[in-house]
Amino acid sequence: MDSVAKLTQERVAQANGRLKSANVGLSILIRNQRLYLRGTLPPKPGCLRTSAHQQEISLGYLGIRANPAGVSAAEREARRLGVALQERSFDWREYLKPQTMQKLGLELWDKYTAYKEKTVARTTLLSTYAKTRVKLVKWGEPIATKLDAYRFRDWLLETGCQPVTARKYLVNLNACFQWAVNCGLAEHNPFEGITQGLKVSPLATPEPFSQAEVGEILRAFQQDRHYSYYFPYVRFLFLTGARPEEAVALRWQHINWETDEIHFCEAVNTALLIRKGTKTGKSRLFPMGSELRELLREQWTANVDPMQPVFVSKEGRQLNHANFTRRAWHGYTNRHGKWIPGIVTRLAEAGAIKSYREPYAMRDTFISHCVVECGLHPVQVAAWVGNSPDVIFKHYAGVVKRVEVPHLGF
């Protein structure tokens, strides 16, 4: 370490001591020969978070360098910023590149989002659209040419985006720019054809649970002292092949005891817990067999509120499938840093089931057992689970039993 770098580090330590004594709430960091301020700051423009949290500000944009003189400037900036935070006058625009705030990609995306606001689901706006905006903000550079679009695509992949996720962002931006061209807001669409050459792994062949594995899972849930209240929910998913978000949304009013039918017509977004329509936008009826009817009858009481969800949490609130997956099914790390395996993880580790699979495998299990083991026509199964027959044929082709070509006598 040269003398300047060593002196700079010493100055940073001294400055941080003074800032702490003055209760400024910010500290100076030096990383990769650059200076940053760190503290609890309001969310950046485009951030999905709504409350202040720990963030860093690069001081390079302000011309403050990582040298002894720069440390003095950084300390002055920290004190100025501390006052702005106390007075609630802090503005991120002072610390972000002009491109981040107003360049073409972000500007058009905001206009496109406003245009689509009345025609797309609120969950789409709060998830897919919001995440696309976050990526544009983090990119922080203009996207006006085909080269810009390719650089953005490569940046997505370099920063950890899986190809299938990057493709979603690029498809969204392609639609945005095409709309802008049609409206005369842009001269051309730099994202046209940008997904060509982006290799997206094909859907993995479903790996349904065997009959014995289903028995192991249900028995483990029924007997577990912490998560036995999830047993009816897990068995329902195995018996119907319903999407988890549709099962969670099911109300007692959706069950017709006279016709022995379940009406799947709503879904609850797993992340946002917002009630919406089904994935396909269509409702469907599912016939109750004796097993399913008995299961639901055990949960039902004569005076139950028809608007009450069929499956609720231990506290009686709307069941949260994300919590179910993280804690009961898979496992989690507690606040002491100890790993607590979930029920299905434990079964896989003990060899009671062949391997760990995500909860969606319960849907795969129902479909594959209906088509493969019971020989039901895919068209009928597709109608039950809310898929098209083509999806059933294509997605589950790999699990269909091999059938020998008959002797035709030609």
Secondary structure, DSSP 8 states (H G I E B T S, - for coil): --HHHHHHHHHHHHHHHHHHHTT-SEEEEEETTEEEEEEEE---TT-S--S-EEEEEESGGGT--SSHHHHHHHHHHHHHHHHHHHTT---GGGTS-HHHHHSHHHHHHHHHHHHHTTTS-HHHIIIIIHHHHHHHHHH-S---SHHHHHHHHHHHHHTT--HHHHHHHHHHHHHHHHHHHHTTS-S--TTTTTTTT-------------HHHHHHHHHHHHH-TTTGGGHHHHHHHHHH---HHHHHH-BGGGEETTTTEEEE--EE-TTT--EE--TTS--EEEE--HHHHHHHHHH--TT--TTSBSSB-TTSSB--HHHIIIIIIIEEE-TTS-EEE-HHHHHHHHTSSSS---TTHHHHHHHHIIIIIS---HHHHHHHHT--HHHHHHHSGGGS----------
